[in-house]
């Protein structure tokens, strides 16, 4: 059921376990320049990738409830782990459109591959959930999916080490087995990873297509807003409010500069 039209001016609510979901915010601002956005980074409990499904689902429900209190008109789960583990519960529990990042990324990968060999990198929880693999096979059952959990990458991104030599060496170690298996498409199955795009592109070379789940999620959200009559029209918006569950402003500003986004307001918001 579409929400009432008068909610169209309300913000899109976006959340992630930390700051990495700002990659989705940057893509949303690019594709939906008229929309106001409120972003919650659960910096007190980052990362989600090593936690159980029950814990990730509980955290996601707490964050979604907080976004509803901020009058969000829809929820974008800018976290692959939460999309994999909590999305079904959230969509059944809350009466507003909720969209994750996995299905758009999986669909884009199937469209991009030429040889049917797709690589997926993500957190341990995302990879273990098999969410990307199952979604890719649903779109194209004959492709071959190689996946790799990369638990060290989120902490490196959260430290702002986007182009550091230690990050490069760890990426090479994670990616080499997939490249040896002949993948021609690589899905960034964590919204932190686009901040490492420069390093990853250098390692995989020009013949492997990089699929950014953040970019594809933004295009899917655009369609969902139109379908539910929730798109905001009028003058372009510059309103981006960020709520953090713990202090992490130094890296927040580093990430914002890297993504070329402007934050209009920052708050620290306890979930208690």
N, C-alpha and C positions, 0 to 999 in steps of 0.2 A: 504494500500500500504506500503510495507517495505521501510524503509529509505535506502539511499545509504550505501554500505558496509563500506566505508571509515569513517563512523561515529561511528563504533563499539568501537573505542578507546575513544570516548567521555564519560563523566560521566553519571551515573544515577542520576537524580534530585529527591530529596526526600523533602517533606515539611510537617510541622505540625504547629499547633497553638503555640507550645512552644517547650519544650525540650523532651517531652514524645515520640515523633516519633523516637528518637534514639534507641528505642527498635526494630523498624523495620530495622534501619541501622545495628544493631548488627546481626539480623537474615539474612539480605542481605549479610553481610560480611562472615557469616558462610556458606551460600549456594552458594555464588558467589564470591569466594576469588580473582578472577582476575579483578573484576570491580572497577573502580574509582567511588567515590560517592561524590556528593555535597549536603549538607543538609541545608535547610533554616528553622529556628525556628522563627515564628512570635511572638517573645517575647514582642513586643510592644503592642500586641492586644490579648494576651492569657487571658482567654480561649475563644474558639469559641462556646462552648456548650450552652450559654444562648442567642446567637445572632440569628437574623432572617435569613431565607434562602437567601434573597437578599444580606444581608451584608456578609454572609459567602461566597457566590458565588463571590462577588466583591473582597473580600480579596484573595480568591483562584486564581482568574484570575490575580491579581497583582503579586502574588508569582510565578505563572506559567510563566508569562512573564519575570520575573527576572531570572528564571531558564533557559529559552530559551536563554537569553542574555549570560548565562554562558555555552552555547552549550550543554545543557543536551540532551541526545539521547532518553530518555523516562522519564516520570514523575510518581513517586509513591506518592500517596496521603496517607501519614502516619498519617491520622487523620480520625477517624470514622465520626465525624460531617461533615467535608468537603466531605468525600466519600458519605455520605447520601444525602447531600444537593446540592453539586456543581458538582459532577462527570458527570452527563449528559451534562451540559453546557460546561464543559471543553473538553469532548470528541468530541462534535460537533464543537467547536471553534478552537481547535489546531490540527495541522497536524502531530502528533506524538503519539506513544502509551502512554496511560495514564491508570494507574491501581489504584484501591482503595483497602481498606482492608476488606470491608463488605462481599463480595461474597465468598472469601476464608474461612473466619471464619464461615460463615453460613453453607457452604458445609461440613466443618470439624465437626461441631456440629451435623449435621444430621448423619454423618457416626459414630460418637462416642456414641450417645445416645442408651441406651438399653431399657428404659421404655417409650421413646417418650415424656419425660418432660424436656424441655430445658430452662435454665435461661439465660437472657442477662442483663448485667449491662453496662451502658454507660452514656454519658452526657444527659442533658435534651433534647437538640436538636436532638441527635441521636435517643433516645427512642421515642420521639414524632413523628419523621419522619416515624416510623414503618418500616424503611429500613431493619433491621435485621429480623423482624417478617415476612415481605413479602417475603424476599429472602429465608428464611428457609422454609416457606410454599410452595414456588415454587419448592424446591428440595424434600419436603416431606409434602404433605398437611394434613397428619393425625397426625402430632406431636402437642403437646401443648406447647406454648411458654409463659413463664412468664418473664416480663421485669421490670426493675427498674432503674429510673434515679438516679444518684449518684453525684449531683452537688458539693459536698464538696471534692471529692477525687482528682480532678486535682489540686486545690490549695495546698492540702497537699503534693502531689507529687512534685509540683514545689517548695515547701519549703524544700524538701529533707527529709520529715518525713516518710521514707519508713517502719520503724519498730516501730514507736512511739505508746505509749499506746492509745493516743487519736485517731490515725488512726485505730487501732484495734477495738476500741469501735464503731466507726462510721461504719466500715465495718460490724461488727456484726449486727448492726441495719439495714443496707441495705440488708444483705443476709439472715437474719433469716426467713422472710416470704417465700422466695423461698425454703429454706431448709425444712420448715414445709410443703410445697406443694409437696415435694418429687422429686425435680429435681435430675437428675443423671448426668447432663452436664451443665457447666457454661461457657458462652462466655464472655471473657474480651473485651467488645465492645468499648474500648478506648485504644489507644496505650500508654497512661500513666500507665495503670493498671498493665502491667507485672512487673513494678518496685515494686509492692505490692504483687507479687506472693507468697512470703514466708508467709506473714500474711494471705492471702486469702486461701492458701492451708491448713494452720493450722485450719482455721475456718470451711471450708467445709468438711474436713476429706478425708479419702482415697477412699470413694465410689462414689465421684462426680468427673467426668473428667473435667479438666480445658482446655479450648480451647483458645489458644493465637493467636489472629488474626494477630499479627506481624509475627509469625513463618509461618503461612499458607500463608500469603501474599508474603513472600520471595520465597516460592516454586512456587507460581503462576507467579511471575516476571521472575523466571528462565525459565519457559516454554514460556512466552511471548517474551523474548529476543531471544530465539532460533527460534521461529516462524517467527520473523521479521528480522532474520539474523543480529542481533545486539550484540550478545554475544562477549565479549572481550576474547581473548586467549593469551597465552604466560605466562609470569611470574606472580605470585600472586601480587596484588596491596596492598599497605598500605596507599593509598591516600584518606583521608577523610577530606574534607574542610567543615567548618561550617560557615554559615552566620546567624547572629542574627539581628532582626530589632530593638532591644534595648539591653542594657547591661544586661547580665544574666550569666556571666561567672562563678561565684561561683557555682551555681547549675549545670551548664553545666559540670564542672569537677567532681562534685559529681556523676552525672548520668553516665558519661563516665567510672568512676572507678567501679561503681556498675555493669555496663554492660560489663566491660573488653574490651572497645574499645579505640583506640588511635586516637586522633584528630591531624591532621598534620598542620592545619591552621585555625584560627578563624578571622572572619571579622565582623564588624558592618556595616550593609547596610541599609540606609534609603530607604523607598519605594517612597518617594516624588520625 
